[in-house]
Amino acid sequence: MEHRLTPVAKVEARKTLSEEQLRHFLREMLLIRRFEEKVEERFRAGELPGFLHVAIGQEASAVGVGQAMDDDDVFASTHRAHGHSLARGTTPKALMAELYGKVEGVSHGYGGSMHLYDLEHGNLGANAVIGGGLPGIVGAALAFQFRNEPRVAVAFFGDGASNIGTWHESANLSQLWKVPVVWVLENNWWAESTPNSQHAPITDFTKRADAFDMRSLKVDGQDVEDVYKAAQRATKHARDGKGPVFLLANTYRLTGHYVGDPQVYRAREEVRVVRQTQDPIEKLKAKLELGDEELAEFEREVGELVAGSVAFAKAGTDPQPEDALKNVYA
């Protein structure tokens, strides 16, 4: 199997992470960032079909939560699924090939950016429908409960999705049945293009959990160590049979909602300030105080993986027209 990055031992539960573990987190975040930058570049060049939504700026929540999950855990993603997928073990080659619509893609070209899935790595699917993956996560967790399996189902969703019916219905049932779910709300403040003040009557989204008497945690979504530690507590709580946990990660989207978004709803000065002060990768670099030589090695390693993924995808197999009729059940 293709190694994504230099392997390290699985992160153990402890109060303080070692520098080696934080370096591993940095490499994972860099891989997501450089992968998405390359994807955006290739999309603008007209090589990728469909729409594209990147999560540049939100890498810490993907890596922090992903590293806290066990191998047998599952998750559902959003329309910004690249980071979650890479953080959980999908290889850059398989993911890039999927974005190019190739048979070698992780979903054999059927999913693309917004509908990719990877059951081997616990990915039950990205979803272009806001909150579309939430009910299925309750179902997966209920199955784990019935089978008495020590597994957890994780749902990623955004601040906008916390307004819709499927979130409230799913949260209600998860707490009623005490199933092992971790609800990860990645609050990037914009619900696509609408500020929180115009779509939600609250400013602290942990209050969403209060209606269901659900345990909640709040973290700085730009601090991967903070996210990881909170996600460890959340997954342990759920895995121990104590019911679901609502994990709020306040994060920042450093780009538009989609590639090409003019962001007329957002002040340019705000974007500039956020990019300067809230980049999770720069924050972790500062914490580690890495030298230029070590950073250059990280960039080289990640750059080779990303370049290799593009070459693999371009050399991939185009699906046949009759493939469009396969896997159709209704």
Salt bridges, closest charged atoms under 4 A:
GLU12 OE1 - ARG14 NH2 2.91
GLU19 OE1 - ARG23 NH1 2.79
GLU28 OE1 - ARG4 NH2 2.83
GLU28 OE2 - HIS24 NE2 3.70
GLU36 OE2 - HIS82 ND1 2.80
GLU37 OE1 - ARG34 NH1 3.06
GLU40 OE2 - ARG44 NH2 3.12
GLU41 OE2 - LYS38 NZ 3.19
GLU41 OE2 - ARG42 NH2 3.04
GLU47 OE2 - ARG42 NH1 2.62
GLU47 OE2 - LYS314 NZ 3.44
GLU59 OE2 - ARG33 NE 2.59
ASP70 OD2 - ARG239 NH1 3.55
ASP73 OD2 - ARG239 NH2 2.85
ASP118 OD2 - HIS121 ND1 2.68
GLU149 OE1 - ARG147 NH1 3.98
GLU149 OE1 - ARG151 NH1 3.17
ASP159 OD2 - HIS199 NE2 3.37
GLU186 OE1 - HIS84 NE2 3.19
GLU192 OE1 - HIS257 NE2 3.78
ASP204 OD2 - LYS218 NZ 3.36
ASP223 OD1 - LYS287 NZ 3.52
GLU225 OE2 - LYS229 NZ 3.32
GLU225 OE1 - LYS287 NZ 3.10
ASP240 OD2 - LYS236 NZ 2.67
GLU269 OE2 - ARG272 NH2 2.41
GLU270 OE1 - ARG266 NE 3.21
ASP279 OD1 - ARG33 NH2 3.04
GLU282 OE2 - LYS285 NZ 3.37
GLU294 OE2 - ARG23 NE 2.50
GLU297 OE2 - ARG300 NH2 2.44
GLU299 OE2 - ARG34 NH2 2.73
GLU304 OE2 - ARG300 NH1 2.73
ASP318 OD1 - LYS102 NZ 2.64
ASP323 OD1 - LYS326 NZ 2.97
